[in-house]
Amino acid sequence: MTVGMPRGSAAVGAPVLGRPGAPASRVGELLAEARRGLSRLSPREAAAEVAAGALLVDTRTERQRAAQGELPGAVVVDRTVLEWRLDPTSPDRIPEAGDPDLRVVVVCRQGYSSSLAAASLQRLGLHRATDVIGGVEAWVAAGLPVHRGPADVRE
């Protein structure tokens, strides 16, 4: 069951964060802790921030992007190397990530792993990092654009 969804209504593949009346899982506690430090954005707020110059970072897998579409203007960074590519002090960072004041908006499929990723980026000094509530699923549901063209994948 997904937090905030009625029992039995979790999306297929959604993280299991706990059952009603059961003790909180450690991953649920970790997620709650990560989100306490974020000013999370709705998909429309995220799109507006990207239009104003924020860096949109898509951490979805290639398979997820093929199924859901690509986000216009997003930089695709695999979650396994995200910290190295976005750390302003890393010699392996992408060119856009040199400024600790950069507004970074992380997006994943449903808005779970992106919260953990954004919190990790904050710990690296990107104090304005945040994520999108509901991920790309909410982005699409809000009627925001996706495309089938090539993605800006950074390795």
N, C-alpha and C positions, 0 to 999 in steps of 0.2 A: 504494500500500500504506500502511496506517495503522501507525504505530509500535505495537509490542506485539502485532500481529496477524500470523498466518502469511501468507506470500506468497499472493496470490490470494484472500484472504478479506476484503479491505477492503469496508466498506459502500459502497453506491452513494453517490457524492457526498462520501465521506470525503476529507479532505485528503491529498494525496500528499506525504509527508515524506521519501522517500528509498527507494532500493532496496538490498537486502543487498549489502554490499561497495562500494557507491558512497559518495563523499564526502557528508557531511551537507549538506542544503540550508540555505540561510540562514534560511528560515522555520522549519525544524526546530531550528536553533541558537537562534533568537529564542524559540521556544516553550520549549525546555529552560531557557534563562536565566530566562524569566518564572516557570516552575514552581519553580525553585530557591528563590525568595523566598516561595512560598505554602505554607500548610499546608492542602492540598486536602482536601475532605470527600467521604465516600461519600454517596450519596443519603440514606440513613437518618440519618447524622450531620447533614447539611444540614437535613433536616426537623426534627430535634430542636432545632437552633440557631434555626430560624425560630420554632418553638413557644416558645422561650425569649426571643424578641424581636429576633432578627437580621432584617435587611431582605433579602428574596429579590428579586433583580433578574433578570428574564427578558429576554434580548437577542435571542431568536429573531424571525424575520420573521413577518409575519401569516400567510403561507402555511404555514410550519412549525407555528405554533400551531394553525392550523385542522386540520392533519393529525394532530398529536400530542395536542392538548388544552391547556387552560390549567392553570397551576399555582395551586392555592388559596393566596391570600395574597400572590402575587407582584405586584410592580410591573413593568410592561413599559416598558422604555426602549430606544429604537432605539440600536444600537451607534454610529451616527454622531453622537449627541449625548450619549452616556453621561457623558463627563468633565464636560461643562457642567452636567448635571443632578445629578451626585453630588459635585462639588467643594464642600466646605463653605464655601469663600470665594467661590464664584460667585454673582453676582446672579441667575443663571438656574437655580439648583439647585431640586430638589423640596423640599418642606417637611421631609421625613424626613432630609435629608442635611446638617443643620446641625452635627452633632457629629463631629469627626475620630475619636472613639473608637467610632463606630458599627460594628457587625459587619455587613458587607455580603457576601452570598453571591450570586455571579453564576452564572447558568446559561444555557447555549446548547444547541443540539441534541445535540452529541456531546462537549463538554468541551474543545474546542480554542480557539475564539475567546474563550471565557469565561476561560481562563487568561491570555491576553494582556490582556483587559479588566481583570481583577482586579489584575494587575501594574501596569497604568496607574493604577488607582485608588490603589494603594499609593504610587506616585510623587507623587500629588496630596495625600498626607497621610492617606488612609484606611488606616492601617497594619494594620487587622484585616480588610481585604478578602481574599476567597478565592473559590474556585469549586468546582463539583461535578464529581467524577471521572465521566466518561462522559456528562455532561449529562442532558438530559431522556430520552434513550433508556435510560440506566441507571436513572433515576428510575422510569420506567414498568416496566422489567424487575424492579425491586425491589418492585413492587406498591404503590407510593405513589400517592396520589390525583391525578387530573387531572379537569377538568370541561369542559363545552362552553359554559358560561355566558359572560357578558361578562368581559373582562379589564380590569384597572386600567391603562390605557395612559396614559403620561405623555409629552407631546410637548415 
